[in-house]
Amino acid sequence: MIELKQLTKQYGKAGSLTTALSELDLSIEKGEIFGVIGHSGAGKSTLIRCINLLERPTSGEVWVNGKNLTSLGKKQLQAERRKIGMIFQHFNLLSSATVYDNIAFPLRLIKTPRAELERKVSELLALVGLEAHRDKYPSQLSGGQKQRVGIARALASDPEVLLCDEATSALDPQTTDSILRLLLDINKKFHLTIVLITHEMHVIQSICDRVAVIHQGGIVEQGPVTEVFLKPKHEVTQEFIRQEMDSGEALRLAMQGQVNGPSRAVQITFLGSKTYESILSHTVHETGVNFAILQGTISTLKDTPYGQLIVRFEGEERAIEDTIRKLLEQGLDVEVIH
Amino acid sequence: MFGLDFTQIDWKEIWTATLDTLRMLGASALFSFIIGLPVGVLLYMAARSTSGLVRFGYTILSFIVNILRSVPFIILIVAMIPITKSIVGVSYGVLGTIPPLVIGAAPFFARLVETALNEVDKGVIEAAHAMGSSTSQIVWRVLLPEARPGLLAGMTITIVTLVSYTAMSGQVGGGGLGDLAIKYGYYRYETEIMILAVVLMIVLVQLLQMAGDRLVRHFTRK
């Protein structure tokens, strides 16, 4: 659906060039929710603006839906942009227009007949739950409502792709969740490809199918969220996840506890339906080891449940080995950490 | 009171002068807006162009606007006499003052337009680009509506400035209240007429400013 090839973006004049993106490749599938996470200044904002050419890359190609946008003329680019919706951190609504007129904006650009425009905007107002606010001005709305107007406006021209530029960063946690749910609904309902950039792991964890981690203008890690989130490889990724879990210090303290006899600290990862099965308790019953839970999370990644426990097995050396082997056999992921 | 006698005033003359002032104001404001608005939009667009040639054009246009703004109005009137004659046929009277008034006020208004457009949120313009708007759609559907309160404020300032310009044009026999105040009050020491003319101009400015402020408030949505 979206293909970025060898994308490079540099700012400034020769001699004092800043490179925002360097030879970046990225491929996004139709219908997926793809997240790009990175710190501010990592290049994620430039990246998403290159997809609809709000920023023109210095070199490289941008392919959206089989068309090379970088090769198009002005008029053709405008036509292609109508198929790419975009929402923004600061909403960017017309302050001089009502909710209705803001949503109607993209339709008026293409001279939609009045009756169709009316029908379309009413549908969108219902979709985002703002029927009661159609004649209000943006300044009379809350942040979450403004973003709903932004979403309705972005969907008005029936786009195939929705770009979300830090769309929830200006919202409080509760509103963030309601907007994320709305995006997820839209993704399912219209089979819309969504690309979002964020600096919050929480956003990725809630709705994304795949994620790319951007650092210093390049992608350092990417893959399905379940993989990247549960087994982060790059240190930037690990840092993002640690922030979300807020666990580094607590774990260090837990590991300091002294135990008599052999023991082993392991990280066990459950994924999918296994998360809610009593695999661990059954296994230790069989092998006769004891365990202490040092740390644990049970949550979901988008709709996939997962659990991640750090436990310390205590008992005979052989029994501990046995336990780990049995857990592995039952499809859990076990990693000995101490 | 203060040895002034208002009973001798020729009210018909005051009325004619007031009408003349309003005519000059109306016509010169209209043409100043018609010329100044596109020039202001052009200044705004040219300053943001990615083409070096267009940005050079901006520098030239901006320079011309600055020159016209820095020439004292009284000199502009005199310097423009041949041009005025060729446009409206005469270089005196109500008609003869309109071209210099327009040339004096249009560049001023163009700058105010540029400033008002600069105030428009960049994010909204970016969003319009993202939605596939053409340049003219961005001007008509985003820039001008979003800048409306600023544009109305600029129009108010321009009209008020034109009131004082019309007074100066009295120097070349332009007619109107300013002419009256100078002719009677300054040359003939008939202080009463001068005071009355000045008061009328103050009232006029007050009314214009109030109307302008009201419109600005009405259209402000922030």
Contacts between the chains, C-beta under 8 A, distances in Angstrom:
chain1	res1	chain2	res2	distance
A	52	B	130	5.6
A	54	B	126	6.0
A	54	B	129	6.0
A	54	B	130	6.0
A	75	B	134	7.9
A	77	B	132	7.9
A	78	B	132	4.2
A	78	B	133	7.2
A	78	B	134	6.0
A	79	B	132	6.5
A	80	B	132	7.6
A	81	B	129	7.5
A	81	B	130	6.2
A	81	B	131	6.7
A	81	B	132	3.8
A	82	B	131	6.7
A	82	B	132	4.0
A	84	B	130	7.3
A	86	B	127	7.0
A	86	B	130	4.3
A	86	B	131	7.7
A	88	B	123	6.1
A	88	B	126	7.7
A	88	B	127	6.4
A	90	B	123	5.4
A	91	B	123	7.9
A	92	B	121	7.0
A	92	B	123	3.9
A	92	B	124	5.1
A	92	B	126	6.5
A	92	B	127	3.9
A	93	B	124	7.1
A	93	B	127	7.8
A	94	B	124	5.9
A	94	B	142	6.7
A	94	B	145	6.9
A	94	B	146	6.2
A	95	B	121	7.4
A	95	B	124	7.5
A	95	B	146	6.4
A	95	B	221	4.9
A	95	B	222	5.6
A	96	B	145	4.5
A	96	B	146	5.3
A	96	B	148	6.1
A	96	B	219	7.3
A	96	B	221	5.6
A	97	B	145	6.9
A	105	B	128	7.7
A	105	B	131	6.7
A	105	B	141	7.2
A	106	B	131	4.7
A	106	B	132	7.5
A	108	B	141	7.3
A	109	B	131	6.4
A	109	B	132	6.5
A	109	B	133	5.7
A	109	B	137	5.8
A	109	B	141	7.6
A	137	B	221	4.6
A	138	B	221	7.4
A	139	B	221	5.5
A	139	B	222	5.7
A	153	B	131	7.7
A	157	B	131	7.1
A	157	B	132	7.7
A	163	B	130	7.8
